[in-house]
Structure formats: structure tokens, C-alpha cells
Amino acid sequence: MTIYNMYEAKTNLSKISKLLEEKKEEMVIISRNGKPVLKVTLFDNNDRSGLFGCAKGLFTIPDDFDDIDVSKDFEGEIFPK
């Protein structure tokens, strides 16, 4: 774990990013006046655990869902006179 003060972090943002991307550091701490205020980690793009199944049980699909005829909804003129 590496610690940078605010000025160093601003000056070395690309270096910090590279350290994280190359997995040379797991996290970087940024401090202000000697006190830690930020924890910087690599964003995990592969975490999709919350996407699928998040609405499970919130609604039901009727059994005749595919039987509905919507063609009548698309008949007629677009701009009636």
C-alpha cells in the first residue's frame, strides 16, 4: 500500500493509475494534512453479481403473454386527416 499526499496524488495520477492497473498495488491511500482521506482502488468491470435476478419476485409474467395480438394497435393512419 502506497500513501500519497494530495499534491503528490494530483501530480502523479497517471503513475497511481498504472500501479493499480499493473497490479503492483492493490490500493493507494491519499492523505490531507497527514490524515488518510481517500482509498483508491482499481474499478472492477467484471463484477456483474447484482445485474441478473435483481427483480426476482417483484412481478410475474402471465402465461398467455405470447398470445396477445398487438397488430391491431399498429393499424390505421399515422396522421389522420
Backbone as a printed PyTorch tensor [residue, N CA C, xyz], in Angstrom:
tensor([[[  0.8490,  -1.1690,   0.0000],
         [  0.0000,   0.0000,   0.0000],
         [  0.8960,   1.2340,   0.0000]],

        [[  0.6200,   2.1370,  -0.9250],
         [  1.3750,   3.3660,  -1.0450],
         [  0.5110,   4.5280,  -0.5680]],

        [[  1.1420,   5.5030,   0.0810],
         [  0.4330,   6.6800,   0.5710],
         [  0.9860,   7.9170,  -0.1260]],

        [[  0.0800,   8.7270,  -0.6700],
         [  0.4380,   9.9900,  -1.3120],
         [ -0.3110,  11.1170,  -0.6120]],

        [[  0.3180,  12.3020,  -0.5360],
         [ -0.4600,  13.4500,  -0.0860],
         [ -1.2120,  14.0020,  -1.2900]],

        [[ -2.1140,  14.9450,  -1.0730],
         [ -2.9710,  15.4560,  -2.1490],
         [ -2.1580,  15.9880,  -3.3320]],

        [[ -1.1440,  16.7670,  -3.0550],
         [ -0.3460,  17.3520,  -4.1260],
         [  0.3610,  16.2640,  -4.9310]],

        [[  0.9560,  15.2890,  -4.2350],
         [  1.6390,  14.1870,  -4.9280],
         [  0.6470,  13.3790,  -5.7710]],

        [[ -0.5400,  13.1400,  -5.2330],
         [ -1.5470,  12.3630,  -5.9660],
         [ -1.9810,  13.1020,  -7.2280]],

        [[ -2.1770,  14.4160,  -7.1140],
         [ -2.5750,  15.2070,  -8.2760],
         [ -1.4730,  15.1770,  -9.3330]],

        [[ -0.2460,  15.3010,  -8.8970],
         [  0.8940,  15.3210,  -9.8100],
         [  1.1440,  13.9520, -10.4340]],

        [[  0.8680,  12.8820,  -9.6940],
         [  1.2050,  11.5260, -10.1390],
         [ -0.0120,  10.6590, -10.4220]],

        [[ -1.1070,  11.2510, -10.8520],
         [ -2.3240,  10.4690, -11.0760],
         [ -2.1090,   9.3540, -12.1050]],

        [[ -1.4050,   9.6390, -13.1760],
         [ -1.1370,   8.6000, -14.1820],
         [ -0.2920,   7.4750, -13.5970]],

        [[  0.6720,   7.8220, -12.7680],
         [  1.5310,   6.8190, -12.1280],
         [  0.7030,   5.9430, -11.1740]],

        [[ -0.1840,   6.5690, -10.4220],
         [ -1.0490,   5.8250,  -9.4990],
         [ -1.9420,   4.8660, -10.2790]],

        [[ -2.5240,   5.3530, -11.3670],
         [ -3.3680,   4.5190, -12.2110],
         [ -2.5940,   3.3280, -12.7450]],

        [[ -1.3820,   3.5690, -13.2040],
         [ -0.5550,   2.4900, -13.7560],
         [ -0.1960,   1.4560, -12.6890]],

        [[  0.1050,   1.9180, -11.4750],
         [  0.4100,   0.9980, -10.3720],
         [ -0.7600,   0.0420, -10.1170]],

        [[ -1.9640,   0.5940, -10.1350],
         [ -3.1470,  -0.2220,  -9.8860],
         [ -3.4450,  -1.1530, -11.0590]],

        [[ -3.3600,  -0.6250, -12.2800],
         [ -3.6640,  -1.4260, -13.4660],
         [ -2.6860,  -2.5820, -13.6410]],

        [[ -1.4250,  -2.3540, -13.3140],
         [ -0.4100,  -3.4120, -13.4390],
         [ -0.3600,  -4.3070, -12.2170]],

        [[ -1.3030,  -4.0890, -11.2920],
         [ -1.4210,  -4.9020, -10.0660],
         [ -0.1670,  -4.8460,  -9.2010]],

        [[  0.5780,  -3.7410,  -9.2940],
         [  1.7330,  -3.5650,  -8.4120],
         [  1.2970,  -3.0850,  -7.0350]],

        [[  0.1160,  -2.4770,  -6.9860],
         [ -0.5100,  -2.0640,  -5.7270],
         [ -1.9690,  -2.4680,  -5.7770]],

        [[ -2.5090,  -2.8880,  -4.6380],
         [ -3.9210,  -3.2310,  -4.5580],
         [ -4.7600,  -1.9820,  -4.2820]],

        [[ -4.1920,  -1.0740,  -3.5030],
         [ -4.8650,   0.1870,  -3.2110],
         [ -3.8360,   1.2630,  -2.9260]],

        [[ -4.2430,   2.5010,  -3.1120],
         [ -3.3980,   3.6530,  -2.8310],
         [ -4.1880,   4.5670,  -1.9080]],

        [[ -3.5430,   5.0410,  -0.8480],
         [ -4.1710,   5.9430,   0.1110],
         [ -3.7130,   7.3660,  -0.1920]],

        [[ -4.6590,   8.2970,  -0.1950],
         [ -4.3410,   9.7130,  -0.3890],
         [ -4.6920,  10.4320,   0.9080]],

        [[ -3.7310,  11.2200,   1.3930],
         [ -3.9250,  11.8840,   2.6770],
         [ -3.9300,  13.4000,   2.5220]],

        [[ -4.5440,  14.0460,   3.5050],
         [ -4.5350,  15.5020,   3.5940],
         [ -4.0880,  15.8580,   5.0040]],

        [[ -3.0710,  16.6680,   5.0880],
         [ -2.5020,  17.0640,   6.3870],
         [ -2.1090,  15.8460,   7.2330]],

        [[ -1.5970,  14.8210,   6.5570],
         [ -1.1280,  13.6280,   7.2550],
         [ -2.2120,  12.6440,   7.6450]],

        [[ -3.4830,  12.9470,   7.3410],
         [ -4.5820,  12.0470,   7.6960],
         [ -5.1640,  11.4440,   6.4280]],

        [[ -5.3420,  10.1210,   6.3850],
         [ -5.9060,   9.4770,   5.1910],
         [ -7.3450,   9.9330,   4.9440]],

        [[ -7.6350,  10.3010,   3.6790],
         [ -8.9870,  10.7340,   3.3330],
         [ -9.5720,   9.9410,   2.1710]],

        [[ -8.7380,   9.3550,   1.3230],
         [ -9.2270,   8.6070,   0.1730],
         [ -8.5200,   7.2710,   0.0480]],

        [[ -9.2740,   6.2720,  -0.3760],
         [ -8.7100,   4.9640,  -0.7050],
         [ -8.9970,   4.7430,  -2.1830]],

        [[ -7.9580,   4.6350,  -2.9970],
         [ -8.1130,   4.4700,  -4.4340],
         [ -7.8390,   3.0100,  -4.7860]],

        [[ -8.8130,   2.3970,  -5.4630],
         [ -8.6510,   1.0170,  -5.9050],
         [ -9.0210,   0.9240,  -7.3730]],

        [[ -8.6680,  -0.1660,  -7.9860],
         [ -8.9900,  -0.4010,  -9.3840],
         [-10.4630,  -0.7540,  -9.5030]],

        [[-11.1610,  -0.1370, -10.4410],
         [-12.5730,  -0.4200, -10.6740],
         [-12.6930,  -1.8040, -11.2800]],

        [[-13.5850,  -2.6260, -10.7220],
         [-13.7670,  -3.9910, -11.1990],
         [-14.8880,  -4.0220, -12.2290]],

        [[-14.5380,  -4.0910, -13.5110],
         [-15.5270,  -4.1300, -14.5850],
         [-16.2180,  -5.4780, -14.7110]],

        [[-15.6930,  -6.5030, -14.0770],
         [-16.2360,  -7.8430, -14.2420],
         [-17.2730,  -8.2020, -13.1830]],

        [[-17.5260,  -7.3080, -12.2390],
         [-18.4810,  -7.6120, -11.1810],
         [-19.8970,  -7.3800, -11.6940]],

        [[-20.5700,  -8.4430, -12.0670],
         [-21.9410,  -8.3530, -12.5690],
         [-22.8910,  -9.1100, -11.6540]],

        [[-22.5050,  -9.2540, -10.4100],
         [-23.2980, -10.0590,  -9.4830],
         [-24.6760,  -9.4610,  -9.2100]],

        [[-24.8240,  -8.1470,  -9.3030],
         [-26.0970,  -7.5310,  -8.9700],
         [-27.0360,  -7.3500, -10.1430]],

        [[-26.6260,  -7.7330, -11.3510],
         [-27.4610,  -7.4700, -12.5150],
         [-28.5650,  -8.4930, -12.7130]],

        [[-28.2460,  -9.7460, -12.7170],
         [-29.2040, -10.7760, -13.0460],
         [-29.9480, -11.2490, -11.8060]],

        [[-31.2610, -11.2560, -11.9060],
         [-32.0770, -11.7070, -10.7920],
         [-32.3990, -10.6350,  -9.7750]],

        [[-32.0330,  -9.3860, -10.0620],
         [-32.2660,  -8.3290,  -9.0790],
         [-33.7430,  -7.9900,  -8.9100]],

        [[-34.5930,  -8.3320,  -9.8800],
         [-36.0260,  -8.0540,  -9.7830],
         [-36.8410,  -9.3160,  -9.5000]],

        [[-36.1710, -10.3790,  -9.1270],
         [-36.8480, -11.6460,  -8.8880],
         [-37.9200, -11.4830,  -7.8060]],

        [[-39.1360, -11.9260,  -8.1450],
         [-40.2390, -11.8580,  -7.2020],
         [-40.9870, -10.5370,  -7.1930]],

        [[-40.5330,  -9.5430,  -7.9350],
         [-41.1930,  -8.2420,  -7.9440],
         [-42.3910,  -8.1930,  -8.8880]],

        [[-42.4100,  -9.0450,  -9.9000],
         [-43.5360,  -9.0880, -10.8220],
         [-43.6290, -10.4700, -11.4330]],

        [[-44.7790, -10.7570, -12.0380],
         [-44.9640, -12.0450, -12.6990],
         [-45.3880, -11.8050, -14.1400]],

        [[-45.0430, -12.7130, -15.0030],
         [-45.4230, -12.6550, -16.4080],
         [-46.5620, -13.6460, -16.6050]],

        [[-47.7000, -13.1680, -17.1380],
         [-48.8420, -14.0800, -17.3140],
         [-48.5190, -15.1910, -18.3090]],

        [[-49.1780, -16.3320, -18.1310],
         [-48.9540, -17.4880, -19.0060],
         [-49.3170, -17.1920, -20.4540]],

        [[-50.3100, -16.3090, -20.6800],
         [-50.7400, -16.0060, -22.0450],
         [-50.0130, -14.7870, -22.6350]],

        [[-48.8750, -14.4680, -22.1210],
         [-48.1120, -13.2890, -22.5660],
         [-47.8680, -13.2980, -24.0700]],

        [[-47.4950, -14.4280, -24.6240],
         [-47.2060, -14.5290, -26.0550],
         [-48.4590, -14.5800, -26.9160]],

        [[-49.6330, -14.7520, -26.3290],
         [-50.8730, -14.8760, -27.0880],
         [-51.5040, -13.5280, -27.4330]],

        [[-51.0100, -12.4580, -26.8870],
         [-51.5950, -11.1450, -27.1030],
         [-51.3280, -10.6880, -28.5390]],

        [[-52.3880, -10.2520, -29.2380],
         [-52.2720,  -9.7740, -30.6110],
         [-52.1670,  -8.2450, -30.5960]],

        [[-50.9970,  -7.7280, -30.8840],
         [-50.7840,  -6.2810, -30.8680],
         [-50.8750,  -5.6660, -32.2570]],

        [[-51.1570,  -6.4710, -33.2860],
         [-51.1770,  -5.9460, -34.6510],
         [-52.2490,  -4.8720, -34.8260]],

        [[-53.3710,  -5.0010, -34.0970],
         [-54.4440,  -4.0040, -34.2220],
         [-54.0000,  -2.6380, -33.6900]],

        [[-53.0270,  -2.6310, -32.8180],
         [-52.5170,  -1.3700, -32.2800],
         [-51.6930,  -0.5970, -33.3020]],

        [[-51.2570,  -1.2590, -34.3640],
         [-50.4110,  -0.6230, -35.3710],
         [-51.1350,  -0.3800, -36.6850]],

        [[-52.4550,  -0.5840, -36.7040],
         [-53.2320,  -0.3600, -37.9190],
         [-53.7240,   1.0910, -37.9390]],

        [[-54.0240,   1.5710, -39.1330],
         [-54.5690,   2.9120, -39.2590],
         [-53.5220,   3.8820, -39.7840]],

        [[-53.9590,   5.1080, -39.8950],
         [-53.0890,   6.1360, -40.4240],
         [-52.2320,   6.7380, -39.3260]],

        [[-51.0320,   7.1310, -39.6910],
         [-50.1530,   7.7710, -38.7210],
         [-50.6660,   9.1700, -38.4180]],

        [[-51.0250,   9.9170, -39.4660],
         [-51.5380,  11.2690, -39.3070],
         [-52.9550,  11.3180, -39.8980]],

        [[-53.9880,  11.0240, -39.1080],
         [-55.3500,  11.0430, -39.6410],
         [-55.7330,  12.4580, -40.0820]],

        [[-56.5630,  12.4970, -41.1310],
         [-56.9770,  13.7920, -41.6770],
         [-58.1450,  14.3680, -40.9270]]])
